Amino acid sequence: MKAIIIGGGVGGLTAALALKKIGVEVDVYEQTESPRAAGAGLSLWANAVRALNYLNPAILQEHVTVSGTIRRQDGIPLSSMNTDTLKERYGSPTIVVHREDLMNALLTETGDIVRYGKRLARYEGTTAMFKDGSYARGDILIGADGIHSLVRKQMHPDSQPVYRGYAAWRCVVDFPHDQVKGMWGESFGKGSRFGLVPLTNGRIYCYATANRPQNTPPDDHKATMLALFGNWHHPIKQVIQAMPDEEILYNDISDIEPLPYWVDGQTVLLGDAAHAMTPNMGQGACQAIEDGVILAQMLNKHATIKDALEAYQKVRIPHTRKVVLRSRSIGQMGQQTNPVIITVRNQLMRLIPSGITLNQLDFVLANQF
């Protein structure tokens, strides 16, 4: 069996590694001219950690374990999640990796199977037709080409990313961890949030969100963030000031409405192409990783590709739909601007026992591989 994968990101490379593990020949086609190893931090929850460890524990050598504390903008805690509790309940705490480290590890494991500079024009059956006039043919074609997927556009012409009313900044900063003084986590304000997450080698992954009109990137990202967050708790102002201007990433936050099907013959969607979600649960990469492993397992289990793809979407569509909608609702809560609703939100977060919060995460984190 030969698989053609469109897209060489985390989801596409995980799928490639999982398929190689069961003996499938794989070629990956990526539209960029070189490996897409740049980026910021990625939170990998227990479901993704188990999936990657199933493939090869060496993939996750470069990581930091984190605990999650949510605070008000003045630093007063609202809720927290203990790493030991997560490990006991789900087999692993949440870890954070630099996307570059994860991508490099996946590229090392998959070997020389990625063809760069290959932009898809269309697919015909399981043949990928590229804009340079070349083509690739396999027994199965996997669309792992992200939120703006050309495979999905052909399969579902009306499916488009939907802007959710806020944008995000992301950056990796060299910043002494001892100066953070236990303030790791995410802080909530009025229509805005700021996150501080440790990375290896004395780096910090930080992110911020703010309600903004679509397609309106500020002229000066750092000045805009200082105006929004400069009076929040320590060390947010100092972290913003330490950001390298050229490494600040800015994106409108969008997702797609859940799709009714992911399969067209023996062509199938995976990752953001299938279920792009807002980042509020830290599950975007995690669900793409799950997709790749489960798709390979279904192909290994079923006698025909058709049966395997039907089983894959039967399992994954209802599950990822719940994650997409839950993540969207968490974002709506986090971006609230109504003072009364904000007060109620913060009070509820302080009152809800951590056990109840964990119960609400079971459907995401308790999946086994």
Salt bridges, closest charged atoms under 4 A:
GLU25 OE2 - LYS2 NZ 3.99
ASP27 OD2 - LYS2 NZ 3.18
ASP27 OD1 - ARG115 NH2 3.27
GLU30 OE2 - ARG36 NE 2.96
ASP74 OD2 - ARG72 NH2 2.45
ASP101 OD2 - ARG203 NH2 3.46
GLU124 OE2 - ARG122 NE 2.83
ASP132 OD2 - LYS118 NZ 2.82
GLU186 OE2 - ARG193 NH1 3.46
ASP245 OD2 - LYS222 NZ 3.87
ASP255 OD1 - ARG164 NE 2.75
ASP255 OD2 - ARG328 NE 2.90
GLU257 OE2 - ARG164 NH2 3.02
GLU257 OE2 - ARG328 NH1 3.47
GLU290 OE1 - ARG316 NH1 2.64
GLU290 OE1 - HIS319 NE2 3.82
ASP291 OD2 - HIS275 NE2 2.53
ASP291 OD1 - ARG316 NE 2.72
ASP362 OD2 - ARG89 NH2 2.92
